[in-house]
Amino acid sequence: MSPDLTMDCAAVRELAPEYVLGTLDEATAARLRAHLATCTEEHAELREIGGVIPYLAESLEPVEPRAQLKERLLAAARTARPLRVVPGRAPAPGSAAAGRATVRWSPPRRFAWALAAAALIVATALGATTLSLRN
Amino acid sequence: MNRSPGPATSAGGPAGDEQETALLKSISAGELGALETLYDRYRGIAYALALRITADTQLAEDVVQDAFLGVWRHSAHYTQSRASVRTWLLSIVHHRAIDVVRRRRPTSALPEGDDPVEAVLVAVDPWPEVMGRLDRESIHAALATLSDVQREAIELAYFGGLTHQEIAQRTGAPLGTVKSRVRLGLLALREVLVAARAVPDRAGGAA
């Protein structure tokens, strides 16, 4: 971690391509976000080149994942409920802390993951049964 | 230039965005069916992206599951995003997949988070698509206008998760050259995509 916690506008412009491509190390990216949260400049260069990034993913031909993935996902989701926003505590949009302090857990995390794991085992067993029945 | 939504007739237009926002609202209300709908809509492109980056079916499945679970549990984050739900989701998939491949590399030291998906959601910063939805052909055509070295540098960064320094080492090009290839390549891509958007009938959203 660099001791220098500040970043000037020129540095943001210099780092913009790596930032939007997602290859900056997390410490540097966090400093860049901290700069954006307080900077009065628009930093249009980020929006300019950042706006083409989604098309890189969209250039790919979709690939169908295995059907079991959906079962796994839904089994895990059943035991980990969505987090709720705590009213009145939302930080300014785009601030470095955005989101972090505004959500809280529904079930205790460890318990939720234990449940998710249990559900996954059941789902896998069910999936295996279904497969063997089908074959 | 600031307006990202395309015409109302395209899948990525305001009407589509409203539907997606409603879907996300249902997700944050804990409706499992809404998560299933979102998954069915985007599993193909999400898995394609994860697979391209990780080159491993098991890792790719884990990444996709983590990303959708992240959306399920943290959909409240979406209100702070300026991008479409699709782009937001793909940003999470991308970030998570890059994280996974970088952790596999012996040279990169990344901190172990107690909740990697949450860390990704805080870090992810999706930018609105400059031109709304474009079909794959238009995107391929746009990418084909870049020079080979520009395209290679951008792809090594985006799909390979390589830093500019690592791209320089990999390709044998000086760091400064890599930097300008990526920057000029992205700017050129933007120009071409804007032009593609201006041509009617090429810009319909692929359902």
Interface residues (C-beta under 8 A of the other chain):
Chain A: A16 P17 E18 V20 L21 G22 T23 L24 D25 E26 A29 A30 R33 L46 R47 E48 I49 G50 G51 V52 I53 P54 Y55 L56 A57 E58 S59 L60 E61 P62 V63 E64 P65 R66 L69 K70 R72 L73 L74 A76 A77 R78 A80 R81 P82 L83 R84 V85 P93 G94 A98 G99 R100 T102 V103 R109
Chain B: N2 S4 I27 S28 A29 G30 L32 L35 E36 Y39 D40 R43 G44 I45 Y47 A48 L49 L51 R52 T57 A60 E61 V64 Q65 F68 L69 W72 R73 H74 S75 A76 H77 Q80 A83 T87 L90 S91 V93 H94 H95 I98 L110 P111 D115 L121 V122 A123 D125 P126 W127 P128 E129 V130 M131 R133 L134 R136 I139 H140 A142 L143 I154 E155 A157 Y158 F159 G161 L162 T163 H164 K179 V182 R183 L186 L187 L189 R190 L193
